[in-house]
């Protein structure tokens, strides 16, 4: 079988779907000894870094094609229901789209798509109603076109059945693997001290519930606030105004540290040395930061909603993300009791071992076979 994959996000995006695409594709071409692959990469401006990344996918059984296309133009063209794209895929038996945007609506060969979450269905106000409606329609079109859908959690599977009316027989739940962040940096940033800060990681946007976290942190005894600053890692997303206003209104300017986007080495060091990891997100298709924290043996506090209990298992303290008192109580308990943190550290490493990219790749190959021959 010859499998074509739109691998563009693997070189165009660092986190999220980009990382998922990179790790899954690398493992697929590593373990698959039978099938041939055609990897498609599209980007607009000439970029030596991207070209170097693309060369890392080169294998004897892997053909690589690159296209110079602007992202917005590609989105429109891929959404046209004409079969022209098939001419570029001669001899291909299956097309894999790492997200709904890569599903080609005019392609006549079987397609498989991965769906991560249905955030815009649940929280249309976060991206704006008109943008959310556009994304929702494209998601529906992609799910209708694809022969099989990979959901990255049971929570996402449930949402697909609820909002997109996808039959259960069409969906396969495949958990992603653990991300290898590489060798940690030698030093912590911003004058942080080992085991003396609380860490949260994620794009700064309403869904991550930073306002709720700030309210909870403000409820902690002053002595704990002084001993354990709250470190926020992540790039700015959308609608950040209220988030920063809340931070200022609660007078946390000297206790909360915004580090923005950091390198993988620095992120690994931050996970390695944190006292507690907190992730009170309102909704996640999977929650990669939780798994990353668990893989470093960190005591984790996370929300009892969406996919997060699936990822955390029994290795984390689950809280109600809408109740700052619940978040504050869990934080205070762990910060004041070393024995509680030690218990969670042991459970964290065992839970993290359940997730691997090899498992994900093997299950994905089975889905490819079913879609191509079913």
C-alpha positions in Angstrom: 0.0 0.0 0.0 1.2 3.5 -0.8 0.2 6.1 1.9 0.2 9.9 1.2 0.4 12.2 4.2 0.1 16.0 4.3 3.1 16.5 6.6 3.1 20.3 6.3 2.3 21.0 10.0 5.3 18.9 11.0 7.6 21.6 9.8 5.3 24.7 10.0 4.2 24.4 13.6 6.3 23.7 16.7 3.7 22.7 19.3 0.2 21.1 19.2 -0.7 19.5 15.9 2.8 20.2 14.6 4.4 18.1 17.3 1.8 15.4 16.9 2.4 15.2 13.2 6.2 15.1 13.6 6.2 12.4 16.2 3.6 10.2 14.6 5.0 10.4 11.1 8.6 9.7 12.3 7.4 6.6 14.2 5.2 5.4 11.3 8.1 5.4 8.8 10.4 3.9 11.4 8.2 0.8 12.3 6.4 0.2 9.0 8.4 -2.3 7.0 5.7 -3.0 4.3 4.1 0.2 3.0 5.5 3.0 0.8 5.0 6.7 1.8 4.6 10.0 0.0 5.1 12.9 2.3 3.7 16.3 1.1 5.1 19.5 2.6 3.7 22.9 1.7 4.9 26.3 2.8 5.2 29.7 1.2 8.5 31.4 1.9 11.9 29.7 1.3 13.1 28.6 4.7 16.4 26.6 5.3 15.2 25.4 8.7 12.1 23.8 7.3 14.1 22.3 4.5 16.5 20.8 7.0 13.5 19.4 9.0 12.1 17.9 5.8 15.3 16.0 5.0 15.1 14.3 8.4 12.1 12.3 7.0 14.1 10.9 4.1 14.0 7.1 3.9 14.4 4.5 1.2 10.6 3.9 1.1 9.7 7.6 1.5 9.1 9.9 -1.4 9.0 13.6 -0.5 7.2 16.4 -2.5 7.2 20.1 -1.5 4.9 22.8 -2.7 5.2 26.6 -2.3 1.7 27.6 -1.3 0.4 30.3 1.0 -1.6 28.8 3.9 -4.8 30.6 3.2 -4.7 29.8 -0.5 -4.2 26.1 0.4 -7.1 26.1 2.8 -9.4 27.3 0.0 -8.1 25.0 -2.7 -8.2 21.9 -0.5 -11.9 22.8 0.2 -12.9 22.7 -3.5 -14.9 19.6 -4.4 -13.0 18.8 -7.6 -10.8 15.8 -8.2 -7.7 17.7 -9.5 -5.6 16.9 -6.4 -5.8 13.2 -7.2 -3.6 13.8 -10.2 -0.7 14.5 -7.9 -1.2 11.3 -6.0 -0.8 8.7 -8.8 -0.5 5.2 -7.3 -1.5 6.3 -3.8 -4.0 4.1 -2.0 -4.7 6.2 1.1 -4.4 9.9 2.1 -3.9 10.8 5.8 -4.8 14.3 7.0 -3.2 15.2 10.4 -6.1 17.7 11.0 -9.4 18.6 9.4 -7.8 21.4 7.3 -5.7 18.8 5.4 -8.7 16.7 4.3 -9.1 17.3 0.6 -12.8 17.5 -0.2 -12.2 16.6 -3.9 -10.0 13.5 -3.4 -11.5 10.2 -4.5 -9.2 7.8 -2.7 -9.9 6.9 1.0 -8.9 9.4 3.6 -8.2 9.3 7.3 -8.2 12.3 9.6 -7.2 13.0 13.2 -9.6 15.2 15.2 -8.1 16.7 18.4 -11.0 18.6 20.0 -14.2 20.4 19.3 -13.4 23.6 21.1 -15.2 25.9 18.6 -18.4 23.9 19.0 -18.3 24.2 22.8 -16.8 27.7 23.2 -17.7 29.7 20.0 -17.2 32.9 21.8 -13.5 32.3 22.4 -12.6 32.5 18.7 -15.6 34.6 17.7 -18.9 33.2 16.4 -18.2 33.7 12.7 -14.7 32.1 12.8 -16.1 29.3 14.9 -18.9 28.6 12.5 -16.4 28.4 9.6 -14.2 26.0 11.5 -17.2 23.9 12.6 -18.4 23.6 9.0 -14.9 22.5 7.8 -14.7 20.0 10.6 -18.1 18.5 9.6 -17.1 18.4 5.9 -13.8 16.7 6.8 -15.5 14.1 9.0 -18.1 13.3 6.3 -15.4 13.0 3.6 -13.0 10.8 5.6 -13.5 7.0 5.7 -12.1 6.8 9.2 -11.5 9.3 12.0 -8.9 9.1 14.7 -10.0 10.8 17.9 -7.1 11.5 20.4 -9.3 10.7 23.5 -12.7 9.2 24.4 -13.8 12.7 25.3 -13.2 13.8 21.7 -15.0 10.7 20.4 -18.0 11.6 22.6 -18.0 15.2 21.3 -17.8 13.9 17.6 -20.9 11.8 18.2 -22.7 14.6 19.9 -21.9 17.6 17.7 -20.9 16.2 14.3 -23.2 13.1 14.5 -20.4 10.8 13.5 -21.3 7.1 13.9 -19.2 5.2 16.4 -18.1 2.7 13.9 -16.2 5.4 12.0 -14.1 6.6 14.9 -11.0 5.0 16.5 -9.7 6.4 19.8 -5.8 6.5 19.7 -4.0 8.2 22.4 -0.9 10.2 21.4 2.5 9.3 22.9 4.8 11.1 25.3 6.8 14.0 24.0 10.5 13.8 24.3 11.7 17.3 25.1 15.3 16.4 25.0 18.1 17.3 27.5 17.0 19.9 30.1 18.7 23.2 30.2 21.4 23.6 32.9 19.8 26.5 34.7 16.3 27.7 35.6 15.2 31.1 34.2 14.0 34.2 36.0 15.9 33.5 39.3 13.6 30.5 40.1 14.7 28.0 42.7 14.4 24.2 42.6 11.2 22.8 44.1 10.1 26.4 44.9 7.6 27.3 42.3 4.2 26.3 40.8 4.2 25.6 37.1 1.4 25.9 34.5 2.0 25.5 30.7 -0.3 26.4 27.8 -1.3 29.1 25.4 -2.7 32.2 27.1 -6.3 32.1 26.1 -9.7 31.9 28.0 -10.1 28.1 27.7 -6.9 27.5 29.8 -8.7 29.1 32.8 -5.9 31.3 33.9 -8.4 33.7 35.5 -9.7 30.9 37.7 -6.1 29.9 38.5 -5.1 33.4 39.5 -8.2 33.7 41.8 -7.2 30.4 43.4 -3.6 31.4 43.8 -4.7 34.6 45.5 -6.6 32.5 48.1 -3.4 30.8 49.2 -1.8 32.0 52.5 0.6 34.8 51.9 3.5 32.6 53.2 2.9 30.1 50.4 2.6 32.8 47.7 6.0 34.2 48.8 7.6 30.7 48.9 6.0 29.4 45.7 5.7 31.9 42.8 3.3 30.9 40.0 5.2 30.4 36.7 3.1 30.7 33.5 4.7 29.3 30.3 3.1 29.7 26.9 2.7 32.0 24.0 -0.1 34.6 23.8 -3.3 33.3 22.1 -6.5 35.3 21.8 -8.7 37.4 24.1 -5.9 37.9 26.6 -7.1 41.3 27.9 -9.4 40.0 30.6 -6.7 37.5 31.7 -4.1 40.2 32.3 -6.7 42.5 33.9 -7.5 39.8 36.4 -3.9 39.3 37.2 -3.5 43.0 37.9 -6.7 43.4 39.9 -5.7 40.5 42.2 -2.4 42.3 42.8 -0.2 39.4 41.8 2.3 41.3 39.8 5.2 40.3 42.1 4.1 36.7 42.5 3.2 35.5 39.0 5.9 35.2 36.3 5.0 35.1 32.6 7.8 33.4 30.7 6.1 33.3 27.3 7.1 30.7 24.8 10.3 28.9 25.9 12.6 26.4 24.2 12.1 22.6 24.8 15.3 22.5 26.9 14.1 25.3 29.2 10.6 23.7 29.4 12.1 20.4 30.3 14.1 22.1 33.1 11.0 23.8 34.4 9.1 20.5 34.5 12.1 18.8 36.2 12.4 21.3 39.0 8.8 22.4 39.8 7.2 21.7 43.1 3.7 21.2 41.6 2.2 21.4 38.1 -1.3 22.9 37.8 -3.5 22.6 34.7 -7.1 23.8 35.4 -8.2 24.0 31.7 -11.9 24.1 31.0 -11.7 21.8 28.1 -9.0 19.7 26.3 -9.0 17.2 23.5 -6.1 15.5 25.3 -3.9 17.8 27.4 -0.3 17.3 26.3 1.1 19.4 29.2 -0.4 17.1 31.7 1.3 14.1 30.1 4.6 16.0 29.9 4.4 16.8 33.6 3.6 13.2 34.5 6.6 12.0 32.5 8.8 14.2 34.6 7.3 12.7 37.8 5.7 15.9 38.7 2.8 16.1 41.2 -0.1 17.2 39.0 -3.4 19.0 39.7 -5.8 19.2 36.8 -9.4 19.6 35.9 -12.0 16.8 36.3 -13.5 17.7 32.8 -13.2 16.5 29.2 -10.2 14.3 28.4 -8.0 15.3 31.4 -9.1 12.5 33.7 -8.2 10.0 30.9 -4.7 11.4 30.7 -4.1 11.8 34.4 -5.7 8.5 35.6 -5.1 8.1 39.3 -1.8 10.0 39.2 -3.2 13.5 39.7 -5.4 15.5 42.0 -8.6 16.3 40.1 -10.4 19.6 40.8 -13.4 21.5 39.7 -12.0 24.2 37.3 -14.9 26.5 37.9 -14.3 26.6 41.7 -11.2 28.6 42.7 -11.6 27.3 46.2 -11.2 23.7 44.9 -8.1 24.7 43.0 -6.6 26.6 46.0 -7.4 23.7 48.4 -5.5 21.2 46.2 -2.6 23.5 45.8 -2.3 24.2 49.5 -2.6 20.5 50.4 0.2 19.5 48.1 2.5 22.5 48.9 2.2 21.9 52.6 2.6 18.1 52.5 5.7 16.6 51.0 4.5 13.0 51.5 1.4 13.8 49.3 3.7 15.1 46.6 6.0 12.1 46.8 3.0 9.7 46.4 1.9 11.5 43.3 5.4 11.5 41.9 5.6 7.7 41.9 2.1 7.4 40.4 3.0 10.0 37.7 5.8 8.0 36.2 3.7 4.8 36.0 0.8 6.7 34.4 3.1 8.3 31.8 4.5 4.9 30.7 1.0 4.0 29.3 1.4 6.5 26.4 3.9 5.9 23.6 4.3 7.0 20.0 5.0 3.4 19.0 1.6 2.3 20.3 0.0 5.2 18.6 1.7 4.4 15.3 0.8 0.7 15.3 -2.9 1.5 16.0 -2.8 4.2 13.3 -1.5 1.7 10.8 -4.4 -0.6 11.5 -6.8 2.3 10.9 -5.1 2.9 7.6 -5.5 -0.7 6.5 -9.2 -0.6 7.5 -9.9 2.6 5.6 -8.0 1.5 2.5 -9.6 -2.0 2.3 -12.8 -1.6 4.1 
